[in-house]
Amino acid sequence: MSGFSRAGCCALAWSLLLIGSATAQPATDVGCTASPSAAGTQVWRCDNGITIVAENGARFELKDVNRDGHIDTVELSGKALLVEVPRKPGGNPFKVLTPQAIAAVRGTKWAVDVAETKTSVFVANGRVGVTRRVARGRGAVLGPGEGVDVEASGPLTVKTWGQPRVDALMARLGQ
């Protein structure tokens, strides 16, 4: 997918990409509505400007942790999500929680892919902080084109992802 090259990804302003599954808990209480897309994915549009594209079969829950009536967290347990989060000065960071990791930003585009024993996080645009869900060791900050695989142990090693890996992930999301 040439549109997600290092230069191309940065043109996609302030959005977020997550990998997960396509079954969400009801989100009416957090201001989001869902509709199917031609690519077989499901698109959630939220009243605070956040858009989430869910891979077919993704499992996740939309949450309003700070109880302001708007989504601010996604609990992702499988497959992929593409999330677009607008940048807001002084706003609370948007978080994606997986069994292995926490990824947080104020506005960007990134991917989170959940498998049985690891979570992979990829940044298309902006910067994303990644820590283990159970705090052990140092976290990592990823920039455009960078990714990290979070497993139960071992260091969080930031790497530049190759285009084939990025393309495969985006294809699952109809991109």
N, C-alpha and C positions, 0 to 999 in steps of 0.2 A: 504494500500500500504506500505509494509514493507520497501521498498527502500527509503522511505522518513522519516525514523525514525531519531531521533536527531543525531545519529552517521552517518547514511547513507547520510543524507542531506549534511553534511560537506565534503564528498568525491566528491561531484559535484562542482568542483572548479569554482569560479567566474562566476556564471550565475545568471539570474534574472527571476522571475516568476510573471506574471501579469494576472489578471482575467479581461476579457472584452468581446468584440464581434467580429465576423469574417468578417466584411466588412471594408476594409481599403481604404483610399483614395489612388490614384496612388502614388507609391513611387519611380518611376524611377529617379526623380530629387534628391533623397537622397541616391541613390545607393543600393536599395533593390529590390529583385525579389521574387515572390511567387510561390509556388508549392503545390498541394494537398498532403495529407498524407493518409495512409491506415486507420488511426483512425478517419477519417472524419474531421480532423482539417486542417488548412492551415499553411504552414511553410514559413516564410519570412527570407531570408538570405541576409545580408547587407555586403557591401564591407569593412566595418570597423570592422568586426568580430562579430557583434551583430546578434543573431538569435531570432526570435519571432515565437512561436507556438500559433495560434489563435484558440480558441474554436469555434465550428460551431455556427454561428450567432453573433459572437463578432463584436462590432462597435468601430473602433478606427481610428486615423489619425497619420501617421508617419510624424515627423517634423524635419527640420534642422533649429533650432532657431538661432544658431550662424553663419549660412550661410557659412559653410566650405565644403559643398557638401556631408555631412554624417549625418545620423539620430542621434539626440541627445535627442529627446523627443517623447513621445507617448501621445496623447490626447485620453483617454479611456472613452467611454460613456456607455458601457454595456458589460456584460459577462466577459470572462477570457482570459488572455494572459499568456504565459510562455515565458519569455524573458531571454536570456543568454547574458550577457555583460562582455567582457573580461576586466580584470583589467589593467589600464594604469597609470603609475606614472605621476602625475601632470596633468592628463586629466580633462576635464570638467565633472561634474557629469551627469549621465544619469537620466532623470526625467520621471515619469509617472504622468500625470495630470488627475484627475477625477473631477466630479462635486463637490465632498466634500473634496478631499485631494490632496496633492503633496507628492510623495515618490521619494527620490533621493539617488543614490549611485554612486560610482566610478567603481565598479565591484562586482557583487554578484549574488545571485539567490533568488528571492522573488516572491510572488503572490499578485496581487491586484484584488479584486472582487468588481464589481460595481453593486449595486442594486438601486432601486428608491431613497431611502433616506439615504443610507449609503455606505461607501467604507470600505472594509476589506482588510488589508495588512498583509501578512504572510511572514516571512523570513526563507528560507531553509538554506542559507549559507551567511556569511558575516554580515554586519550591514546596516540598512536602516534608514534614517531619515524621519519621517512623520510629516507633519503639515497640518492644515486645509487649504483649497484653499483660503478661506477668513481668513486672519490671525486673530485669536482670541485665546488667551490662549497660553499655552506652547505646544511645539511639543514633540515628543517622538523618542527615538532611540531604534530600535528593533535588537535583536541578533538572532542566530539560534534557531528555534523552537518557536519563539515568534510571536504574532500577536496583532493587534489592530483594533477595529471597530471605524470608524470616522463618526460621525453623526453631525447634524447642531449645537448641543450644548452638553455640558457635557465634563468631562475630557477625555483625551486620556489615557485609562487604558490598559497598556501592560499586556498580559496574555500568558502563555504557551498553545499552541493549542493542543488539544487531537488528537490522531492518526485518529479517525473516521472523524473528520472535515478536516484534511489534505488529507486523502484518497479520500473523496468525491470531493474535489476541484481538485485533480490530475486526477481523473477519467474523469472529464469533459474535461480535456486537453489531454486525450489519454495516460496518463502516468501510 
